[in-house]
Amino acid sequence: MATEQVNAPQKAKDKDHVQAQRGRLHGLDFTRGLACLSMPIFHTVYNLYVVGLIDTPWTRHMFWQIYQVLGLGTFVLVSGMAFTISTRKAVNWPRLSLRALKLAAFALAITIVTYIAMPDRFVRFGVLHFFATTILLAPLVRPCRHWLVLPGLAVIVLGLIVTRAGLNPEPWLYITGLMSERPRAIDYIPLVPWFGVFMLGMGLANFLPTSYKNTHLKSWMKPIVWLGKHSLPFYLIHQLVVFALLWLIAYVVL
């Protein structure tokens, strides 16, 4: 009986801590969910040109380029913050390795499918390739904690410089992004500058309080939070659905 009385306050404290962690992640999942919602809009506009429904690639216009950068940047930044929060105590290497393998498998499938469908613009290092690589690199820089803000900003600035005066295109530079010309691919997310955005998110997360009061989600927020928690299947499915629908429309109309 005495042991139960002693452990009761500790159990209550642990329960409050779990609730606090869930409350914190609601905000990150909500933001990531909003970023997910921006994906079908951009890919619809992009695929209108791919299937031949429009003659001009609208996504080359400045508005859509900024739209893509903001959407992807938000997603990568929040993912970096979530990584720091989920590994605050320690890195679960078995779980992390399994997730990296799963992402790599999906990435390889996308490479194969796009190579068969569009060999001149197939995906060699897209979003999933990036995250499969990033979650293995992130633990290496994790000990820098809040100082990661500085190298994160440096890599982002380097990415801006490369767009103006990068190195000559070479196959071994493909993953880094340190090239003067963007490769011809329907999806290309290199480490520079995007790993810088991820590190920035990792660093900023270290400035957040270690505990939060659990907040009650409003009903309209729950679907977006759910979407943020299931961003991978949404990313895979929405690509197929959007392209299939537009291809079917183009087949009927053209």
C-alpha positions as CSV (number, residue, x, y, z in Angstrom):
1,M,0.0,0.0,0.0
2,A,2.8,2.4,0.9
3,T,4.6,1.6,-2.4
4,E,1.4,2.4,-4.3
5,Q,1.1,5.7,-2.5
6,V,4.6,6.7,-3.2
7,N,4.3,5.7,-6.9
8,A,1.0,7.5,-7.4
9,P,2.4,11.0,-7.7
10,Q,5.1,9.8,-10.1
11,K,2.5,8.0,-12.2
12,A,0.4,11.2,-12.3
13,K,3.5,13.2,-13.2
14,D,4.3,10.8,-16.1
15,K,0.8,10.9,-17.3
16,D,0.9,14.7,-17.4
17,H,4.2,14.6,-19.2
18,V,2.7,12.3,-21.9
19,Q,-0.3,14.6,-22.3
20,A,2.0,17.6,-22.5
21,Q,4.0,15.9,-25.3
22,R,0.8,15.1,-27.2
23,G,-0.3,18.7,-26.8
24,R,2.9,20.0,-28.2
25,L,2.8,17.6,-31.2
26,H,-0.7,18.8,-32.1
27,G,0.7,22.1,-33.2
28,L,3.4,20.5,-35.3
29,D,1.0,18.0,-36.9
30,F,-1.5,20.8,-37.6
31,T,1.2,22.8,-39.4
32,R,2.4,19.8,-41.3
33,G,-1.2,19.0,-42.3
34,L,-1.6,22.5,-43.7
35,A,1.6,22.0,-45.7
36,C,0.2,18.7,-47.0
37,L,-3.0,20.4,-48.2
38,S,-0.9,22.7,-50.4
39,M,0.6,19.7,-52.3
40,P,-2.5,18.6,-54.3
41,I,-3.0,22.2,-55.5
42,F,0.5,22.6,-56.8
43,H,0.6,19.1,-58.3
44,T,-2.7,19.7,-60.1
45,V,-1.4,22.8,-61.7
46,Y,1.9,21.0,-62.6
47,N,0.2,18.0,-64.1
48,L,-2.1,20.1,-66.2
49,Y,0.9,20.7,-68.4
50,V,2.3,17.2,-68.1
51,V,-0.9,15.6,-69.5
52,G,-1.3,18.2,-72.1
53,L,-4.3,20.1,-70.9
54,I,-2.4,23.4,-71.0
55,D,0.4,24.5,-73.3
56,T,2.3,26.7,-70.9
57,P,3.9,25.3,-67.7
58,W,2.3,27.6,-65.1
59,T,4.5,26.3,-62.3
60,R,7.4,28.1,-63.8
61,H,5.8,31.5,-63.0
62,M,7.1,33.2,-59.9
63,F,3.9,32.8,-57.9
64,W,3.9,29.1,-58.2
65,Q,7.6,28.8,-57.5
66,I,7.2,30.8,-54.3
67,Y,4.1,28.7,-53.4
68,Q,6.1,25.5,-53.8
69,V,9.0,26.8,-51.7
70,L,6.8,28.0,-48.9
71,G,4.8,24.7,-48.8
72,L,7.8,22.4,-49.0
73,G,9.8,24.7,-46.7
74,T,7.1,24.5,-44.0
75,F,6.9,20.8,-44.3
76,V,10.7,20.3,-44.0
77,L,11.1,22.8,-41.2
78,V,8.3,21.2,-39.1
79,S,9.8,17.7,-39.8
80,G,13.1,18.9,-38.4
81,M,11.4,20.2,-35.3
82,A,9.5,17.0,-34.9
83,F,12.7,15.0,-35.1
84,T,14.3,17.0,-32.3
85,I,11.2,16.5,-30.1
86,S,10.9,12.8,-30.8
87,T,14.6,12.2,-30.0
88,R,14.9,14.6,-27.1
89,K,15.9,11.8,-24.7
90,A,17.7,9.4,-27.2
91,V,17.7,8.2,-30.8
92,N,15.8,5.0,-31.3
93,W,18.1,3.6,-34.0
94,P,16.1,0.4,-34.8
95,R,12.9,2.5,-35.4
96,L,14.8,5.2,-37.3
97,S,16.5,2.6,-39.5
98,L,13.2,0.9,-40.3
99,R,11.6,4.2,-41.3
100,A,14.6,5.1,-43.5
101,L,14.3,1.7,-45.2
102,K,10.6,2.2,-45.8
103,L,11.1,5.6,-47.2
104,A,14.0,4.3,-49.4
105,A,11.8,1.5,-50.7
106,F,9.0,3.9,-51.7
107,A,11.6,6.3,-53.2
108,L,13.1,3.5,-55.3
109,A,9.6,2.5,-56.5
110,I,8.9,6.1,-57.5
111,T,12.3,6.2,-59.4
112,I,11.4,3.0,-61.3
113,V,7.8,4.1,-62.2
114,T,8.8,7.5,-63.3
115,Y,11.7,6.1,-65.4
116,I,9.3,3.8,-67.2
117,A,6.7,6.6,-67.7
118,M,9.0,9.6,-68.3
119,P,12.6,8.5,-68.9
120,D,13.8,12.0,-69.7
121,R,12.5,13.5,-66.4
122,F,12.4,10.6,-64.0
123,V,12.9,11.1,-60.3
124,R,16.4,10.4,-59.1
125,F,16.4,12.3,-55.8
126,G,13.0,13.6,-54.8
127,V,11.1,14.2,-51.6
128,L,11.2,10.7,-50.3
129,H,14.8,10.2,-51.3
130,F,15.6,13.4,-49.4
131,F,13.8,12.3,-46.2
132,A,15.3,8.8,-46.3
133,T,18.8,10.4,-46.4
134,T,18.0,13.2,-44.0
135,I,16.7,11.1,-41.1
136,L,20.0,9.2,-41.2
137,L,22.1,12.4,-41.3
138,A,20.1,14.2,-38.6
139,P,21.3,12.1,-35.6
140,L,24.9,13.0,-36.6
141,V,24.3,16.7,-36.1
142,R,21.7,16.3,-33.3
143,P,24.3,16.9,-30.5
144,C,24.7,20.5,-31.7
145,R,21.2,21.2,-30.4
146,H,20.2,24.9,-30.6
147,W,23.5,25.7,-32.4
148,L,22.1,23.9,-35.5
149,V,20.3,27.2,-36.4
150,L,23.6,28.6,-37.6
151,P,24.7,25.8,-40.0
152,G,21.1,25.5,-41.1
153,L,21.0,29.1,-42.1
154,A,24.5,28.8,-43.7
155,V,23.3,25.8,-45.9
156,I,20.2,27.8,-46.9
157,V,22.3,30.8,-47.9
158,L,24.7,28.5,-49.8
159,G,21.7,27.1,-51.7
160,L,20.7,30.7,-52.7
161,I,24.2,31.4,-54.0
162,V,24.4,28.1,-55.9
163,T,21.3,29.1,-57.9
164,R,23.2,32.0,-59.3
165,A,26.8,30.6,-59.6
166,G,27.0,26.9,-58.9
167,L,29.5,24.2,-60.0
168,N,29.3,22.6,-63.4
169,P,26.7,19.8,-63.5
170,E,28.3,16.5,-62.5
171,P,26.6,13.2,-61.6
172,W,28.3,13.0,-58.2
173,L,27.0,16.4,-57.2
174,Y,23.4,15.5,-58.0
175,I,22.4,14.7,-54.4
176,T,24.1,17.8,-53.0
177,G,22.4,20.3,-55.3
178,L,25.7,22.2,-55.7
179,M,25.2,22.7,-59.5
180,S,24.6,25.8,-61.6
181,E,21.7,24.1,-63.5
182,R,18.7,22.3,-62.1
183,P,18.5,18.8,-63.4
184,R,15.6,17.9,-65.7
185,A,13.4,15.9,-63.3
186,I,9.8,16.2,-62.3
187,D,10.8,16.1,-58.6
188,Y,14.2,17.2,-57.2
189,I,14.9,18.0,-53.6
190,P,18.7,18.2,-53.0
191,L,20.4,18.4,-49.6
192,V,21.4,22.0,-50.4
193,P,19.4,24.0,-49.3
194,W,16.8,21.6,-47.9
195,F,18.9,19.9,-45.3
196,G,19.6,23.4,-44.1
197,V,15.9,24.0,-43.6
198,F,15.7,20.6,-41.7
199,M,18.6,21.6,-39.4
200,L,17.0,25.0,-38.8
201,G,13.9,23.2,-37.6
202,M,16.0,20.9,-35.4
203,G,17.7,23.9,-33.9
204,L,14.6,26.0,-33.3
205,A,12.9,23.1,-31.5
206,N,15.6,23.2,-28.8
207,F,14.3,26.7,-27.9
208,L,10.8,25.4,-27.1
209,P,9.8,24.6,-23.5
210,T,10.2,21.0,-22.5
211,S,6.6,20.7,-21.5
212,Y,3.3,22.0,-22.6
213,K,-0.3,22.0,-21.2
214,N,-2.4,19.7,-23.4
215,T,-4.8,21.7,-25.5
216,H,-8.2,20.6,-26.6
217,L,-8.4,20.4,-30.4
218,K,-11.4,22.0,-32.1
219,S,-13.4,19.7,-34.4
220,W,-12.3,21.5,-37.6
221,M,-8.6,21.0,-36.6
222,K,-8.8,17.3,-36.1
223,P,-8.8,16.3,-39.8
224,I,-5.8,18.5,-40.5
225,V,-3.9,17.1,-37.5
226,W,-4.7,13.6,-38.6
227,L,-3.4,14.5,-42.1
228,G,-0.2,15.7,-40.5
229,K,0.3,12.4,-38.7
230,H,-0.2,10.5,-41.9
231,S,1.7,12.7,-44.3
232,L,3.6,9.8,-46.0
233,P,0.5,7.8,-47.3
234,F,-1.2,11.1,-48.2
235,Y,1.8,12.1,-50.3
236,L,1.9,8.8,-52.1
237,I,-1.8,8.6,-52.7
238,H,-2.6,12.1,-53.7
239,Q,0.1,12.0,-56.4
240,L,-1.5,9.0,-58.0
241,V,-5.1,10.3,-57.7
242,V,-4.3,13.8,-59.1
243,F,-2.3,12.4,-62.1
244,A,-4.9,9.7,-62.8
245,L,-7.8,12.1,-62.8
246,L,-6.1,14.6,-65.0
247,W,-4.9,11.9,-67.4
248,L,-8.4,10.6,-67.7
249,I,-9.8,14.1,-68.4
250,A,-7.1,14.7,-71.0
251,Y,-7.8,11.3,-72.6
252,V,-11.5,12.2,-72.9
253,V,-11.2,15.8,-73.9
254,L,-8.1,15.8,-76.2
